[in-house]
Amino acid sequence: MDWLDILIPLALLLFFGRMLLPVRGITFITTEQLKEKIKDQHVQLIDVRTNGEFKGRNISSFKNLPLHQLGSKLDTLDPSKEVVLICQSGMRSSKAAKLLKKKGFKKITNVSGGINAWRG
């Protein structure tokens, strides 16, 4: 068996596998834990769903900053303060968390299950 037959699939597995792993420095919380976070005046609460989704159902203390606009609106966030992210199910907020991490934000929290799990 040729080494390339082993090396190429292994490299692909490692490359794509890393994309599925959680990023270090991102905290995950439940919606029950979110109820406590909402009370903290020093936390930035960001909903990364579309404007239409946000208008349909939202948590009033959250600011709507859709994922597709987040990169161009980072100047509206304070990188020294914690950012709590939510979306519909937790997938888009995970992407947003990775983006913030790459841009130097240190305190990033993602709500597991998103607005689907919210009972508030």
N, CA, C and O atoms as a Tinker XYZ file with bonds, in Angstrom:
   480  protein
     1  N      0.841000   -1.187000    0.000000    73     2
     2  CA     0.000000    0.000000    0.000000    64     1     3
     3  C      0.881000    1.243000    0.000000    63     2     4     5
     4  O      1.863000    1.322000    0.738000    81     3
     5  N      0.535000    2.168000   -0.798000    73     3     6
     6  CA     1.277000    3.418000   -0.939000    64     5     7
     7  C      0.993000    4.343000    0.244000    63     6     8     9
     8  O     -0.143000    4.424000    0.712000    81     7
     9  N      2.024000    5.039000    0.725000    73     7    10
    10  CA     1.874000    5.975000    1.863000    64     9    11
    11  C      0.887000    7.094000    1.557000    63    10    12    13
    12  O      0.197000    7.569000    2.459000    81    11
    13  N      0.812000    7.515000    0.322000    73    11    14
    14  CA    -0.139000    8.568000   -0.049000    64    13    15
    15  C     -1.585000    8.124000    0.136000    63    14    16    17
    16  O     -2.457000    8.938000    0.437000    81    15
    17  N     -1.835000    6.823000   -0.045000    73    15    18
    18  CA    -3.183000    6.290000    0.157000    64    17    19
    19  C     -3.620000    6.416000    1.620000    63    18    20    21
    20  O     -4.813000    6.478000    1.914000    81    19
    21  N     -2.677000    6.451000    2.501000    73    19    22
    22  CA    -2.963000    6.605000    3.934000    64    21    23
    23  C     -2.865000    8.072000    4.352000    63    22    24    25
    24  O     -3.707000    8.567000    5.102000    81    23
    25  N     -1.857000    8.746000    3.874000    73    23    26
    26  CA    -1.580000   10.117000    4.303000    64    25    27
    27  C     -2.658000   11.115000    3.881000    63    26    28    29
    28  O     -3.050000   11.966000    4.680000    81    27
    29  N     -3.137000   11.028000    2.659000    73    27    30
    30  CA    -4.133000   11.987000    2.164000    64    29    31
    31  C     -5.456000   11.878000    2.931000    63    30    32    33
    32  O     -5.971000   12.905000    3.373000    81    31
    33  N     -6.030000   10.679000    3.109000    73    31    34
    34  CA    -7.278000   10.592000    3.892000    64    33    35
    35  C     -7.085000   11.035000    5.354000    63    34    36    37
    36  O     -7.975000   11.639000    5.952000    81    35
    37  N     -5.924000   10.727000    5.907000    73    35    38
    38  CA    -5.636000   11.132000    7.280000    64    37    39
    39  C     -5.563000   12.659000    7.394000    63    38    40    41
    40  O     -6.093000   13.236000    8.343000    81    39
    41  N     -4.915000   13.304000    6.441000    73    39    42
    42  CA    -4.822000   14.767000    6.432000    64    41    43
    43  C     -6.201000   15.392000    6.296000    63    42    44    45
    44  O     -6.501000   16.374000    6.974000    81    43
    45  N     -7.037000   14.842000    5.438000    73    43    46
    46  CA    -8.405000   15.350000    5.267000    64    45    47
    47  C     -9.227000   15.168000    6.539000    63    46    48    49
    48  O     -9.982000   16.056000    6.934000    81    47
    49  N     -9.074000   14.027000    7.165000    73    47    50
    50  CA    -9.784000   13.761000    8.417000    64    49    51
    51  C     -9.378000   14.757000    9.500000    63    50    52    53
    52  O    -10.236000   15.286000   10.206000    81    51
    53  N     -8.098000   15.014000    9.633000    73    51    54
    54  CA    -7.616000   15.978000   10.619000    64    53    55
    55  C     -8.094000   17.393000   10.314000    63    54    56    57
    56  O     -8.499000   18.125000   11.217000    81    55
    57  N     -8.047000   17.775000    9.048000    73    55    58
    58  CA    -8.471000   19.120000    8.646000    64    57    59
    59  C     -9.945000   19.353000    8.957000    63    58    60    61
    60  O    -10.298000   20.344000    9.596000    81    59
    61  N    -10.803000   18.445000    8.509000    73    59    62
    62  CA   -12.240000   18.613000    8.725000    64    61    63
    63  C    -12.639000   18.299000   10.164000    63    62    64    65
    64  O    -13.604000   18.868000   10.674000    81    63
    65  N    -11.926000   17.421000   10.808000    73    63    66
    66  CA   -12.195000   17.100000   12.217000    64    65    67
    67  C    -11.995000   18.297000   13.129000    63    66    68    69
    68  O    -12.758000   18.493000   14.076000    81    67
    69  N    -10.979000   19.096000   12.851000    73    67    70
    70  CA   -10.722000   20.301000   13.653000    64    69    71
    71  C    -11.867000   21.286000   13.566000    63    70    72    73
    72  O    -12.132000   22.013000   14.523000    81    71
    73  N    -12.551000   21.322000   12.432000    73    71    74
    74  CA   -13.655000   22.259000   12.250000    64    73    75
    75  C    -14.851000   21.876000   13.117000    63    74    76    77
    76  O    -15.675000   22.730000   13.445000    81    75
    77  N    -14.953000   20.606000   13.489000    73    75    78
    78  CA   -16.069000   20.141000   14.295000    64    77    79
    79  C    -15.817000   20.258000   15.794000    63    78    80    81
    80  O    -16.756000   20.221000   16.589000    81    79
    81  N    -14.569000   20.397000   16.173000    73    79    82
    82  CA   -14.236000   20.495000   17.595000    64    81    83
    83  C    -14.567000   21.877000   18.139000    63    82    84    85
    84  O    -14.465000   22.870000   17.418000    81    83
    85  N    -14.965000   21.947000   19.418000    73    83    86
    86  CA   -15.215000   23.259000   20.002000    64    85    87
    87  C    -13.921000   24.068000   20.104000    63    86    88    89
    88  O    -12.840000   23.510000   20.296000    81    87
    89  N    -14.048000   25.372000   19.975000    73    87    90
    90  CA   -12.894000   26.261000   20.050000    64    89    91
    91  C    -12.589000   26.564000   21.516000    63    90    92    93
    92  O    -13.495000   26.833000   22.305000    81    91
    93  N    -11.323000   26.520000   21.868000    73    91    94
    94  CA   -10.926000   26.852000   23.238000    64    93    95
    95  C    -11.255000   28.301000   23.532000    63    94    96    97
    96  O    -11.118000   29.175000   22.676000    81    95
    97  N    -11.692000   28.538000   24.761000    73    95    98
    98  CA   -11.980000   29.906000   25.166000    64    97    99
    99  C    -13.423000   30.315000   24.934000    63    98   100   101
   100  O    -13.789000   31.461000   25.195000    81    99
   101  N    -14.242000   29.402000   24.452000    73    99   102
   102  CA   -15.665000   29.675000   24.282000    64   101   103
   103  C    -16.425000   28.831000   25.297000    63   102   104   105
   104  O    -16.288000   27.609000   25.338000    81   103
   105  N    -17.227000   29.503000   26.112000    73   103   106
   106  CA   -18.003000   28.836000   27.140000    64   105   107
   107  C    -19.399000   28.537000   26.605000    63   106   108   109
   108  O    -19.984000   29.354000   25.894000    81   107
   109  N    -19.920000   27.387000   26.942000    73   107   110
   110  CA   -21.276000   27.014000   26.561000    64   109   111
   111  C    -22.150000   26.984000   27.804000    63   110   112   113
   112  O    -21.769000   26.412000   28.826000    81   111
   113  N    -23.326000   27.602000   27.715000    73   111   114
   114  CA   -24.249000   27.615000   28.848000    64   113   115
   115  C    -25.629000   27.149000   28.394000    63   114   116   117
   116  O    -25.947000   27.155000   27.205000    81   115
   117  N    -26.430000   26.749000   29.361000    73   115   118
   118  CA   -27.815000   26.367000   29.092000    64   117   119
   119  C    -28.690000   27.615000   29.157000    63   118   120   121
   120  O    -28.245000   28.681000   29.582000    81   119
   121  N    -29.925000   27.466000   28.735000    73   119   122
   122  CA   -30.841000   28.597000   28.818000    64   121   123
   123  C    -31.175000   28.931000   30.275000    63   122   124   125
   124  O    -31.502000   30.076000   30.587000    81   123
   125  N    -31.097000   27.949000   31.156000    73   123   126
   126  CA   -31.299000   28.226000   32.591000    64   125   127
   127  C    -30.171000   29.108000   33.113000    63   126   128   129
   128  O    -30.423000   30.044000   33.871000    81   127
   129  N    -28.941000   28.825000   32.720000    73   127   130
   130  CA   -27.804000   29.657000   33.121000    64   129   131
   131  C    -27.893000   31.037000   32.479000    63   130   132   133
   132  O    -27.428000   32.024000   33.049000    81   131
   133  N    -28.492000   31.102000   31.288000    73   131   134
   134  CA   -28.656000   32.385000   30.604000    64   133   135
   135  C    -29.501000   33.341000   31.425000    63   134   136   137
   136  O    -29.248000   34.546000   31.413000    81   135
   137  N    -30.491000   32.838000   32.133000    73   135   138
   138  CA   -31.362000   33.693000   32.950000    64   137   139
   139  C    -30.559000   34.502000   33.956000    63   138   140   141
   140  O    -30.916000   35.639000   34.265000    81   139
   141  N    -29.480000   33.926000   34.468000    73   139   142
   142  CA   -28.598000   34.650000   35.393000    64   141   143
   143  C    -27.719000   35.649000   34.646000    63   142   144   145
   144  O    -27.492000   36.760000   35.127000    81   143
   145  N    -27.227000   35.262000   33.480000    73   143   146
   146  CA   -26.363000   36.146000   32.682000    64   145   147
   147  C    -27.094000   37.422000   32.282000    63   146   148   149
   148  O    -26.505000   38.502000   32.248000    81   147
   149  N    -28.385000   37.287000   31.979000    73   147   150
   150  CA   -29.178000   38.435000   31.540000    64   149   151
   151  C    -29.193000   39.537000   32.597000    63   150   152   153
   152  O    -29.285000   40.719000   32.266000    81   151
   153  N    -29.104000   39.156000   33.843000    73   151   154
   154  CA   -29.126000   40.119000   34.953000    64   153   155
   155  C    -27.836000   40.935000   35.045000    63   154   156   157
   156  O    -27.822000   41.997000   35.667000    81   155
   157  N    -26.752000   40.450000   34.433000    73   155   158
   158  CA   -25.443000   41.104000   34.503000    64   157   159
   159  C    -25.393000   42.275000   33.522000    63   158   160   161
   160  O    -25.468000   42.072000   32.310000    81   159
   161  N    -25.267000   43.483000   34.032000    73   159   162
   162  CA   -25.259000   44.694000   33.209000    64   161   163
   163  C    -23.981000   44.833000   32.364000    63   162   164   165
   164  O    -23.946000   45.637000   31.432000    81   163
   165  N    -22.950000   44.069000   32.677000    73   163   166
   166  CA   -21.666000   44.196000   31.984000    64   165   167
   167  C    -21.526000   43.217000   30.817000    63   166   168   169
   168  O    -20.480000   43.171000   30.169000    81   167
   169  N    -22.555000   42.450000   30.551000    73   167   170
   170  CA   -22.519000   41.444000   29.495000    64   169   171
   171  C    -23.212000   41.993000   28.242000    63   170   172   173
   172  O    -24.241000   42.663000   28.330000    81   171
   173  N    -22.632000   41.699000   27.086000    73   171   174
   174  CA   -23.220000   42.081000   25.804000    64   173   175
   175  C    -24.012000   40.882000   25.281000    63   174   176   177
   176  O    -23.442000   39.819000   25.039000    81   175
   177  N    -25.308000   41.050000   25.109000    73   175   178
   178  CA   -26.194000   39.975000   24.686000    64   177   179
   179  C    -26.523000   40.153000   23.206000    63   178   180   181
   180  O    -27.175000   41.123000   22.822000    81   179
   181  N    -26.067000   39.207000   22.375000    73   179   182
   182  CA   -26.188000   39.332000   20.927000    64   181   183
   183  C    -26.931000   38.134000   20.332000    63   182   184   185
   184  O    -26.555000   36.982000   20.550000    81   183
   185  N    -27.989000   38.427000   19.581000    73   183   186
   186  CA   -28.762000   37.422000   18.856000    64   185   187
   187  C    -28.319000   37.504000   17.394000    63   186   188   189
   188  O    -28.488000   38.543000   16.755000    81   187
   189  N    -27.755000   36.420000   16.862000    73   187   190
   190  CA   -27.185000   36.445000   15.509000    64   189   191
   191  C    -28.141000   35.917000   14.435000    63   190   192   193
   192  O    -27.720000   35.652000   13.309000    81   191
   193  N    -29.410000   35.766000   14.773000    73   191   194
   194  CA   -30.382000   35.336000   13.767000    64   193   195
   195  C    -30.725000   36.490000   12.834000    63   194   196   197
   196  O    -30.338000   37.631000   13.088000    81   195
   197  N    -31.445000   36.201000   11.763000    73   195   198
   198  CA   -31.852000   37.245000   10.824000    64   197   199
   199  C    -32.835000   38.197000   11.505000    63   198   200   201
   200  O    -33.415000   37.871000   12.540000    81   199
   201  N    -33.011000   39.369000   10.913000    73   199   202
   202  CA   -33.950000   40.348000   11.462000    64   201   203
   203  C    -35.361000   39.769000   11.552000    63   202   204   205
   204  O    -36.061000   39.987000   12.541000    81   203
   205  N    -35.776000   39.038000   10.531000    73   203   206
   206  CA   -37.107000   38.436000   10.518000    64   205   207
   207  C    -37.301000   37.430000   11.636000    63   206   208   209
   208  O    -38.345000   37.421000   12.289000    81   207
   209  N    -36.305000   36.582000   11.864000    73   207   210
   210  CA   -36.378000   35.607000   12.956000    64   209   211
   211  C    -36.448000   36.326000   14.300000    63   210   212   213
   212  O    -37.212000   35.947000   15.188000    81   211
   213  N    -35.638000   37.363000   14.426000    73   211   214
   214  CA   -35.580000   38.118000   15.676000    64   213   215
   215  C    -36.924000   38.785000   15.964000    63   214   216   217
   216  O    -37.396000   38.763000   17.100000    81   215
   217  N    -37.536000   39.373000   14.949000    73   215   218
   218  CA   -38.837000   40.030000   15.128000    64   217   219
   219  C    -39.922000   39.025000   15.503000    63   218   220   221
   220  O    -40.841000   39.348000   16.256000    81   219
   221  N    -39.815000   37.817000   14.980000    73   219   222
   222  CA   -40.805000   36.780000   15.260000    64   221   223
   223  C    -40.802000   36.321000   16.705000    63   222   224   225
   224  O    -41.863000   36.097000   17.288000    81   223
   225  N    -39.637000   36.181000   17.281000    73   223   226
   226  CA   -39.495000   35.742000   18.682000    64   225   227
   227  C    -38.111000   36.126000   19.148000    63   226   228   229
   228  O    -37.115000   35.815000   18.495000    81   227
   229  N    -38.051000   36.811000   20.292000    73   227   230
   230  CA   -36.743000   37.193000   20.816000    64   229   231
   231  C    -36.774000   37.344000   22.323000    63   230   232   233
   232  O    -37.831000   37.333000   22.955000    81   231
   233  N    -35.588000   37.483000   22.874000    73   231   234
   234  CA   -35.422000   37.794000   24.290000    64   233   235
   235  C    -35.122000   39.283000   24.337000    63   234   236   237
   236  O    -34.134000   39.736000   23.759000    81   235
   237  N    -35.954000   40.038000   25.012000    73   235   238
   238  CA   -35.932000   41.502000   24.910000    64   237   239
   239  C    -34.594000   42.154000   25.234000    63   238   240   241
   240  O    -34.288000   43.212000   24.683000    81   239
   241  N    -33.803000   41.572000   26.091000    73   239   242
   242  CA   -32.530000   42.188000   26.454000    64   241   243
   243  C    -31.423000   41.953000   25.421000    63   242   244   245
   244  O    -30.336000   42.517000   25.543000    81   243
   245  N    -31.690000   41.126000   24.406000    73   243   246
   246  CA   -30.700000   40.842000   23.364000    64   245   247
   247  C    -30.764000   41.871000   22.251000    63   246   248   249
   248  O    -31.838000   42.359000   21.899000    81   247
   249  N    -29.609000   42.191000   21.706000    73   247   250
   250  CA   -29.483000   43.061000   20.530000    64   249   251
   251  C    -29.367000   42.151000   19.312000    63   250   252   253
   252  O    -28.632000   41.164000   19.345000    81   251
   253  N    -30.082000   42.473000   18.245000    73   251   254
   254  CA   -30.011000   41.682000   17.022000    64   253   255
   255  C    -28.858000   42.161000   16.142000    63   254   256   257
   256  O    -28.827000   43.310000   15.701000    81   255
   257  N    -27.913000   41.254000   15.897000    73   255   258
   258  CA   -26.777000   41.524000   15.018000    64   257   259
   259  C    -26.597000   40.262000   14.174000    63   258   260   261
   260  O    -25.831000   39.375000   14.549000    81   259
   261  N    -27.301000   40.171000   13.031000    73   259   262
   262  CA   -27.261000   38.947000   12.222000    64   261   263
   263  C    -25.839000   38.489000   11.887000    63   262   264   265
   264  O    -24.943000   39.305000   11.670000    81   263
   265  N    -25.659000   37.187000   11.851000    73   263   266
   266  CA   -24.344000   36.596000   11.609000    64   265   267
   267  C    -23.685000   37.158000   10.361000    63   266   268   269
   268  O    -22.485000   37.435000   10.371000    81   267
   269  N    -24.446000   37.332000    9.282000    73   267   270
   270  CA   -23.850000   37.813000    8.032000    64   269   271
   271  C    -23.379000   39.267000    8.128000    63   270   272   273
   272  O    -22.640000   39.726000    7.258000    81   271
   273  N    -23.791000   39.996000    9.163000    73   271   274
   274  CA   -23.356000   41.378000    9.360000    64   273   275
   275  C    -22.325000   41.521000   10.477000    63   274   276   277
   276  O    -21.705000   42.575000   10.623000    81   275
   277  N    -22.144000   40.478000   11.252000    73   275   278
   278  CA   -21.303000   40.547000   12.451000    64   277   279
   279  C    -19.885000   41.024000   12.148000    63   278   280   281
   280  O    -19.367000   41.887000   12.857000    81   279
   281  N    -19.261000   40.493000   11.133000    73   279   282
   282  CA   -17.886000   40.862000   10.800000    64   281   283
   283  C    -17.710000   42.343000   10.525000    63   282   284   285
   284  O    -16.680000   42.923000   10.869000    81   283
   285  N    -18.704000   42.957000    9.909000    73   283   286
   286  CA   -18.603000   44.380000    9.577000    64   285   287
   287  C    -19.079000   45.288000   10.708000    63   286   288   289
   288  O    -18.954000   46.508000   10.609000    81   287
   289  N    -19.621000   44.713000   11.779000    73   287   290
   290  CA   -20.141000   45.523000   12.879000    64   289   291
   291  C    -19.450000   45.222000   14.211000    63   290   292   293
   292  O    -19.995000   45.489000   15.282000    81   291
   293  N    -18.255000   44.670000   14.126000    73   291   294
   294  CA   -17.523000   44.349000   15.350000    64   293   295
   295  C    -17.209000   45.590000   16.174000    63   294   296   297
   296  O    -17.037000   45.500000   17.390000    81   295
   297  N    -17.132000   46.750000   15.523000    73   295   298
   298  CA   -16.831000   47.991000   16.239000    64   297   299
   299  C    -17.964000   48.411000   17.175000    63   298   300   301
   300  O    -17.781000   49.315000   17.991000    81   299
   301  N    -19.137000   47.769000   17.071000    73   299   302
   302  CA   -20.246000   48.071000   17.976000    64   301   303
   303  C    -20.152000   47.258000   19.268000    63   302   304   305
   304  O    -20.940000   47.459000   20.191000    81   303
   305  N    -19.186000   46.342000   19.328000    73   303   306
   306  CA   -18.997000   45.498000   20.509000    64   305   307
   307  C    -17.712000   45.874000   21.231000    63   306   308   309
   308  O    -16.746000   46.324000   20.615000    81   307
   309  N    -17.715000   45.684000   22.540000    73   307   310
   310  CA   -16.546000   45.963000   23.370000    64   309   311
   311  C    -15.797000   44.653000   23.604000    63   310   312   313
   312  O    -16.305000   43.776000   24.303000    81   311
   313  N    -14.595000   44.502000   23.033000    73   311   314
   314  CA   -13.859000   43.238000   23.181000    64   313   315
   315  C    -13.408000   42.941000   24.618000    63   314   316   317
   316  O    -13.012000   41.814000   24.916000    81   315
   317  N    -13.462000   43.926000   25.498000    73   315   318
   318  CA   -13.058000   43.693000   26.886000    64   317   319
   319  C    -14.203000   43.149000   27.744000    63   318   320   321
   320  O    -13.978000   42.720000   28.876000    81   319
   321  N    -15.425000   43.166000   27.213000    73   319   322
   322  CA   -16.581000   42.661000   27.951000    64   321   323
   323  C    -17.015000   41.312000   27.395000    63   322   324   325
   324  O    -16.774000   40.992000   26.231000    81   323
   325  N    -17.654000   40.539000   28.245000    73   323   326
   326  CA   -18.173000   39.239000   27.819000    64   325   327
   327  C    -19.272000   39.429000   26.772000    63   326   328   329
   328  O    -20.101000   40.332000   26.882000    81   327
   329  N    -19.262000   38.562000   25.758000    73   327   330
   330  CA   -20.299000   38.542000   24.731000    64   329   331
   331  C    -21.041000   37.214000   24.850000    63   330   332   333
   332  O    -20.432000   36.146000   24.788000    81   331
   333  N    -22.354000   37.288000   25.022000    73   331   334
   334  CA   -23.194000   36.096000   25.068000    64   333   335
   335  C    -23.958000   36.031000   23.752000    63   334   336   337
   336  O    -24.652000   36.978000   23.380000    81   335
   337  N    -23.828000   34.920000   23.058000    73   335   338
   338  CA   -24.412000   34.745000   21.725000    64   337   339
   339  C    -25.542000   33.724000   21.735000    63   338   340   341
   340  O    -25.478000   32.704000   22.421000    81   339
   341  N    -26.578000   34.023000   20.957000    73   339   342
   342  CA   -27.689000   33.078000   20.799000    64   341   343
   343  C    -28.159000   33.124000   19.350000    63   342   344   345
   344  O    -28.027000   34.144000   18.674000    81   343
   345  N    -28.705000   32.012000   18.885000    73   343   346
   346  CA   -29.340000   31.939000   17.560000    64   345   347
   347  C    -30.549000   31.019000   17.704000    63   346   348   349
   348  O    -31.089000   30.881000   18.801000    81   347
   349  N    -30.973000   30.398000   16.628000    73   347   350
   350  CA   -32.146000   29.530000   16.694000    64   349   351
   351  C    -31.839000   28.225000   17.428000    63   350   352   353
   352  O    -32.606000   27.798000   18.290000    81   351
   353  N    -30.703000   27.589000   17.079000    73   351   354
   354  CA   -30.399000   26.276000   17.660000    64   353   355
   355  C    -29.008000   26.179000   18.285000    63   354   356   357
   356  O    -28.723000   25.219000   19.002000    81   355
   357  N    -28.156000   27.138000   18.031000    73   355   358
   358  CA   -26.794000   27.110000   18.560000    64   357   359
   359  C    -25.722000   26.991000   17.495000    63   358   360   361
   360  O    -24.539000   27.150000   17.796000    81   359
   361  N    -26.106000   26.716000   16.256000    73   359   362
   362  CA   -25.122000   26.539000   15.188000    64   361   363
   363  C    -24.534000   27.871000   14.710000    63   362   364   365
   364  O    -23.314000   28.022000   14.640000    81   363
   365  N    -25.386000   28.822000   14.386000    73   363   366
   366  CA   -24.892000   30.126000   13.912000    64   365   367
   367  C    -24.154000   30.865000   15.015000    63   366   368   369
   368  O    -23.165000   31.549000   14.753000    81   367
   369  N    -24.631000   30.730000   16.251000    73   367   370
   370  CA   -23.934000   31.403000   17.348000    64   369   371
   371  C    -22.566000   30.772000   17.580000    63   370   372   373
   372  O    -21.646000   31.455000   18.031000    81   371
   373  N    -22.412000   29.484000   17.282000    73   371   374
   374  CA   -21.089000   28.847000   17.356000    64   373   375
   375  C    -20.156000   29.445000   16.311000    63   374   376   377
   376  O    -18.984000   29.696000   16.591000    81   375
   377  N    -20.675000   29.673000   15.109000    73   375   378
   378  CA   -19.872000   30.312000   14.054000    64   377   379
   379  C    -19.494000   31.730000   14.468000    63   378   380   381
   380  O    -18.362000   32.168000   14.265000    81   379
   381  N    -20.454000   32.436000   15.047000    73   379   382
   382  CA   -20.194000   33.807000   15.506000    64   381   383
   383  C    -19.130000   33.808000   16.599000    63   382   384   385
   384  O    -18.263000   34.682000   16.621000    81   383
   385  N    -19.192000   32.838000   17.503000    73   383   386
   386  CA   -18.215000   32.740000   18.584000    64   385   387
   387  C    -16.811000   32.517000   18.032000    63   386   388   389
   388  O    -15.850000   33.121000   18.509000    81   387
   389  N    -16.693000   31.660000   17.036000    73   387   390
   390  CA   -15.387000   31.411000   16.410000    64   389   391
   391  C    -14.856000   32.677000   15.748000    63   390   392   393
   392  O    -13.663000   32.969000   15.829000    81   391
   393  N    -15.736000   33.423000   15.096000    73   391   394
   394  CA   -15.334000   34.684000   14.462000    64   393   395
   395  C    -14.834000   35.675000   15.508000    63   394   396   397
   396  O    -13.787000   36.298000   15.325000    81   395
   397  N    -15.570000   35.822000   16.589000    73   395   398
   398  CA   -15.156000   36.751000   17.654000    64   397   399
   399  C    -13.822000   36.324000   18.263000    63   398   400   401
   400  O    -12.971000   37.163000   18.560000    81   399
   401  N    -13.647000   35.035000   18.443000    73   399   402
   402  CA   -12.386000   34.511000   18.992000    64   401   403
   403  C    -11.216000   34.886000   18.082000    63   402   404   405
   404  O    -10.169000   35.322000   18.561000    81   403
   405  N    -11.394000   34.717000   16.777000    73   403   406
   406  CA   -10.345000   35.066000   15.813000    64   405   407
   407  C    -10.041000   36.564000   15.822000    63   406   408   409
   408  O     -8.919000   36.978000   15.529000    81   407
   409  N    -11.042000   37.370000   16.158000    73   407   410
   410  CA   -10.878000   38.823000   16.165000    64   409   411
   411  C    -10.382000   39.351000   17.506000    63   410   412   413
   412  O    -10.309000   40.563000   17.705000    81   411
   413  N    -10.044000   38.456000   18.424000    73   411   414
   414  CA    -9.410000   38.874000   19.670000    64   413   415
   415  C    -10.310000   39.005000   20.877000    63   414   416   417
   416  O     -9.844000   39.419000   21.939000    81   415
   417  N    -11.572000   38.671000   20.758000    73   415   418
   418  CA   -12.463000   38.715000   21.917000    64   417   419
   419  C    -12.069000   37.578000   22.860000    63   418   420   421
   420  O    -11.743000   36.479000   22.412000    81   419
   421  N    -12.100000   37.842000   24.151000    73   419   422
   422  CA   -11.624000   36.861000   25.127000    64   421   423
   423  C    -12.753000   36.147000   25.868000    63   422   424   425
   424  O    -12.650000   34.954000   26.156000    81   423
   425  N    -13.819000   36.864000   26.174000    73   423   426
   426  CA   -14.914000   36.298000   26.976000    64   425   427
   427  C    -16.127000   36.089000   26.078000    63   426   428   429
   428  O    -16.912000   37.007000   25.838000    81   427
   429  N    -16.263000   34.856000   25.586000    73   427   430
   430  CA   -17.324000   34.535000   24.644000    64   429   431
   431  C    -18.135000   33.367000   25.199000    63   430   432   433
   432  O    -17.586000   32.339000   25.596000    81   431
   433  N    -19.453000   33.551000   25.216000    73   431   434
   434  CA   -20.348000   32.520000   25.719000    64   433   435
   435  C    -21.408000   32.232000   24.673000    63   434   436   437
   436  O    -21.987000   33.149000   24.091000    81   435
   437  N    -21.659000   30.946000   24.440000    73   435   438
   438  CA   -22.662000   30.520000   23.474000    64   437   439
   439  C    -23.784000   29.799000   24.217000    63   438   440   441
   440  O    -23.523000   28.968000   25.087000    81   439
   441  N    -25.028000   30.115000   23.874000    73   439   442
   442  CA   -26.177000   29.477000   24.506000    64   441   443
   443  C    -26.514000   28.191000   23.756000    63   442   444   445
   444  O    -26.938000   28.233000   22.601000    81   443
   445  N    -26.327000   27.067000   24.407000    73   443   446
   446  CA   -26.611000   25.758000   23.809000    64   445   447
   447  C    -28.111000   25.609000   23.563000    63   446   448   449
   448  O    -28.929000   25.917000   24.431000    81   447
   449  N    -28.453000   25.140000   22.387000    73   447   450
   450  CA   -29.854000   24.930000   22.051000    64   449   451
   451  C    -30.554000   26.165000   21.531000    63   450   452   453
   452  O    -31.650000   26.068000   20.979000    81   451
   453  N    -29.941000   27.323000   21.696000    73   451   454
   454  CA   -30.477000   28.571000   21.166000    64   453   455
   455  C    -31.861000   28.933000   21.662000    63   454   456   457
   456  O    -32.305000   28.480000   22.717000    81   455
   457  N    -32.527000   29.755000   20.885000    73   455   458
   458  CA   -33.872000   30.234000   21.250000    64   457   459
   459  C    -34.867000   29.074000   21.303000    63   458   460   461
   460  O    -35.884000   29.160000   21.991000    81   459
   461  N    -34.574000   27.987000   20.573000    73   459   462
   462  CA   -35.452000   26.799000   20.621000    64   461   463
   463  C    -35.545000   26.234000   22.033000    63   462   464   465
   464  O    -36.578000   25.682000   22.412000    81   463
   465  N    -34.485000   26.367000   22.810000    73   463   466
   466  CA   -34.447000   25.813000   24.162000    64   465   467
   467  C    -34.929000   26.818000   25.222000    63   466   468   469
   468  O    -35.077000   26.462000   26.391000    81   467
   469  N    -35.170000   28.053000   24.818000    73   467   470
   470  CA   -35.525000   29.128000   25.767000    64   469   471
   471  C    -36.967000   28.963000   26.268000    63   470   472   473
   472  O    -37.905000   28.808000   25.486000    81   471
   473  N    -37.102000   29.000000   27.559000    73   471   474
   474  CA   -38.411000   28.985000   28.203000    64   473   475
   475  C    -38.440000   30.124000   29.201000    63   474   476   477
   476  O    -38.292000   29.921000   30.406000    81   475
   477  N    -38.631000   31.324000   28.680000    73   475   478
   478  CA   -38.545000   32.486000   29.559000    64   477   479
   479  C    -39.796000   33.304000   29.588000    63   478   480
   480  O    -39.857000   34.314000   30.290000    81   479
